[in-house]
Amino acid sequence: MKTPDCTIIGGGIAGLSTAIALQQKGFSVALFESAPEIRAVGAGISLAPNAVKALRALGLEAEVTAKGKVLESMDILSQDGASINIVDTQLLTEKYHAPHLAIHRADLHQILLSKVLGDVVRTGKRAVSAQQNTDGVEVTFHDGSTHQARALIVADGIHSPIRKQTVPGSEPRYAGYTCWRAVINYPGDLSGAATETWGPKGRFGIVPLPNHQVYWFACINAPANDSRCKNFTVDDLFVQFRDYHEPVSDILKHTRNEDLLWNDIADLKPIPQYAFGRLVFIGDAGHATTPNLGQGACQALEDALVLSSVLEKNRDVADGFRIFDVLRKKRTHYVVNRSWMLGKVAQVEQPLAAGLRNMLLRLAPTGAAEKQMAYLYDVVF
Ligand SMILES: Cc1cc2nc3c(=O)[nH]c(=O)nc-3n(C[C@H](O)[C@H](O)[C@H](O)COP(=O)(O)OP(=O)(O)OC[C@H]3O[C@@H](n4cnc5c(N)ncnc54)[C@H](O)[C@@H]3O)c2cc1C
């Protein structure tokens, strides 16, 4: 194979969108993915206006919108269904010139994969280490094979072995809560509102998708890798959330055990550097965040555009990566830190403290939240 301009490790949202962005700027790419095929987990994902603008810049907004659902509001509710905070996403759409979308991850992945040109994706190749040399970076795979890269873009997610090798101690950090997710067929009418219910038994999120599908998630506090949680069934979740307002129970009634996806929630404590000579970390490999702000994939899409743009302007790869590092660090660290804090607030389970939190949030001035949204969504690519 001809040595390509850029080698990407990982075919998730970060890796695929970066491949597309680089090809659009005239770079050749090679992408190595560990899984036997590129495929997303069976869950939904929300894409905030900054992500939709990134997709617009990639020429993908119309296709993603056609497969997704435009969210009309995002409401935080208490256990009895009373409103704690409502974000009118239609107003945000006007203000930040892009909607808030929800989409099945499989659809987003399919669209991204279909836009990577040529036979450049190699599956079944798990990168285990990388070594810089005078020609660039040599990657070693689990099967003992190697690949010489002129520039190496590492997008292999939170458990990235190359990041662990390059940044010692950069292990995932458990957030203290665990999460079940599912996409189900649901006949009930949810309109376009996404909701997140904060109560003493945990958090329950409901996100409408097109075609009468619903993406839901449930987070409860638990020890890491808890054997009790590992064996949780829909019935256990039903018991856990039985005191919550409808349609929580009804949605669980429409869920089968085989629909459940279970993960402990973890992030990466901000690392001081993303660029190391001709090697750079992007997406979750560099700045994995807890999902509380719904920004992990959004930031991965931003990475793709910023990286392709700096490489177009700086044909010296190391210079381009260094500039990327400067442009992306503050913003992605902000997301990781804010999301971590928000998770701590949202997961309060002591009933008195949870009640006080809800009351304070209802009374809180909207200025801080608006400032945060402006920072996240008011971007131009
Ligand atoms: C419960 C939950 C809900 C979330 N909700 C949202 C949301 O609503 N909105 C949002 O913006 N974000 C959300 N996120 C975050 C989002 O899922 C991630 O930030 C995003 O998927 C990161 O994409 P990535 O490509 O960087 O990493 P990944 O999705 O982890 O992709 C990495 C890819 O690399 C491959 N790989 C792994 N190791 C290797 C290796 N050694 N060699 C080669 N390939 C390898 C993997 O198979 C995978 O294909 C959520 C996360 C969670 C856990």
The ligand as an SDF file (V2000), in Angstrom:
LIG
                    3D

 53 58  0  0  0  0  0  0  0  0999 V2000
  -24.0640    6.3370   27.8140 C   0  0  0  0  0  0  0  0  0  0  0  0
  -23.4510    7.3020   26.8400 C   0  0  0  0  0  0  0  0  0  0  0  0
  -24.2500    8.2340   26.1900 C   0  0  0  0  0  0  0  0  0  0  0  0
  -23.6830    9.1820   25.3440 C   0  0  0  0  0  0  0  0  0  0  0  0
  -24.4810   10.0990   24.7350 N   0  0  0  0  0  0  0  0  0  0  0  0
  -23.9300   11.0410   23.9260 C   0  0  0  0  0  0  0  0  0  0  0  0
  -24.7560   12.0250   23.2970 C   0  0  0  0  0  0  0  0  0  0  0  0
  -25.9750   12.0070   23.4250 O   0  0  0  0  0  0  0  0  0  0  0  0
  -24.1460   12.9760   22.5190 N   0  0  0  0  0  0  0  0  0  0  0  0
  -22.7950   12.9940   22.3390 C   0  0  0  0  0  0  0  0  0  0  0  0
  -22.3050   13.8880   21.6320 O   0  0  0  0  0  0  0  0  0  0  0  0
  -21.9950   12.0600   22.9010 N   0  0  0  0  0  0  0  0  0  0  0  0
  -22.5210   11.0890   23.6860 C   0  0  0  0  0  0  0  0  0  0  0  0
  -21.7310   10.1270   24.2510 N   0  0  0  0  0  0  0  0  0  0  0  0
  -20.2890   10.1540   23.9790 C   0  0  0  0  0  0  0  0  0  0  0  0
  -19.9690    9.5370   22.6220 C   0  0  0  0  0  0  0  0  0  0  0  0
  -20.5330    8.2540   22.5320 O   0  0  0  0  0  0  0  0  0  0  0  0
  -18.4650    9.4240   22.4420 C   0  0  0  0  0  0  0  0  0  0  0  0
  -17.8420   10.6360   22.7990 O   0  0  0  0  0  0  0  0  0  0  0  0
  -18.1140    9.1270   20.9830 C   0  0  0  0  0  0  0  0  0  0  0  0
  -18.7210    7.9300   20.5690 O   0  0  0  0  0  0  0  0  0  0  0  0
  -16.6060    9.0470   20.8300 C   0  0  0  0  0  0  0  0  0  0  0  0
  -16.2900    8.6220   19.5450 O   0  0  0  0  0  0  0  0  0  0  0  0
  -14.8060    8.1190   19.2410 P   0  0  0  0  0  0  0  0  0  0  0  0
  -14.8080    7.7890   17.8030 O   0  0  0  0  0  0  0  0  0  0  0  0
  -13.8230    9.0800   19.7700 O   0  0  0  0  0  0  0  0  0  0  0  0
  -14.6240    6.8140   20.1410 O   0  0  0  0  0  0  0  0  0  0  0  0
  -15.3630    5.4150   20.0860 P   0  0  0  0  0  0  0  0  0  0  0  0
  -16.8050    5.5730   19.8140 O   0  0  0  0  0  0  0  0  0  0  0  0
  -14.9750    4.6800   21.3120 O   0  0  0  0  0  0  0  0  0  0  0  0
  -14.7400    4.6950   18.8160 O   0  0  0  0  0  0  0  0  0  0  0  0
  -13.4580    4.1220   18.8490 C   0  0  0  0  0  0  0  0  0  0  0  0
  -13.3130    3.1430   17.6970 C   0  0  0  0  0  0  0  0  0  0  0  0
  -11.9900    2.6170   17.7130 O   0  0  0  0  0  0  0  0  0  0  0  0
  -12.0320    1.1950   17.7000 C   0  0  0  0  0  0  0  0  0  0  0  0
  -10.8620    0.7510   18.4860 N   0  0  0  0  0  0  0  0  0  0  0  0
  -10.7530    0.6540   19.8240 C   0  0  0  0  0  0  0  0  0  0  0  0
   -9.5230    0.2660   20.1650 N   0  0  0  0  0  0  0  0  0  0  0  0
   -8.8320    0.1110   19.0110 C   0  0  0  0  0  0  0  0  0  0  0  0
   -7.4840   -0.2500   18.7040 C   0  0  0  0  0  0  0  0  0  0  0  0
   -6.6170   -0.5290   19.6720 N   0  0  0  0  0  0  0  0  0  0  0  0
   -7.0940   -0.2940   17.3990 N   0  0  0  0  0  0  0  0  0  0  0  0
   -7.9850    0.0030   16.4150 C   0  0  0  0  0  0  0  0  0  0  0  0
   -9.2720    0.3570   16.6490 N   0  0  0  0  0  0  0  0  0  0  0  0
   -9.6810    0.4190   17.9210 C   0  0  0  0  0  0  0  0  0  0  0  0
  -13.3580    0.8350   18.3300 C   0  0  0  0  0  0  0  0  0  0  0  0
  -13.8020   -0.4560   17.9270 O   0  0  0  0  0  0  0  0  0  0  0  0
  -14.2510    1.9500   17.8130 C   0  0  0  0  0  0  0  0  0  0  0  0
  -14.7770    1.6560   16.5420 O   0  0  0  0  0  0  0  0  0  0  0  0
  -22.2790    9.1740   25.1030 C   0  0  0  0  0  0  0  0  0  0  0  0
  -21.4760    8.2030   25.7220 C   0  0  0  0  0  0  0  0  0  0  0  0
  -22.0570    7.2680   26.5780 C   0  0  0  0  0  0  0  0  0  0  0  0
  -21.1670    6.2580   27.2410 C   0  0  0  0  0  0  0  0  0  0  0  0
  1  2  1  0
  2  3  1  0
  2 52  2  0
  3  4  2  0
  4  5  1  0
  4 50  1  0
  5  6  2  0
  6  7  1  0
  6 13  1  0
  7  8  2  0
  7  9  1  0
  9 10  1  0
 10 11  2  0
 10 12  1  0
 12 13  2  0
 13 14  1  0
 14 15  1  0
 14 50  1  0
 15 16  1  0
 16 17  1  0
 16 18  1  0
 18 19  1  0
 18 20  1  0
 20 21  1  0
 20 22  1  0
 22 23  1  0
 23 24  1  0
 24 25  2  0
 24 26  1  0
 24 27  1  0
 27 28  1  0
 28 29  2  0
 28 30  1  0
 28 31  1  0
 31 32  1  0
 32 33  1  0
 33 34  1  0
 33 48  1  0
 34 35  1  0
 35 36  1  0
 35 46  1  0
 36 37  1  0
 36 45  1  0
 37 38  2  0
 38 39  1  0
 39 40  1  0
 39 45  2  0
 40 41  1  0
 40 42  2  0
 42 43  1  0
 43 44  2  0
 44 45  1  0
 46 47  1  0
 46 48  1  0
 48 49  1  0
 50 51  2  0
 51 52  1  0
 52 53  1  0
M  END
$$$$
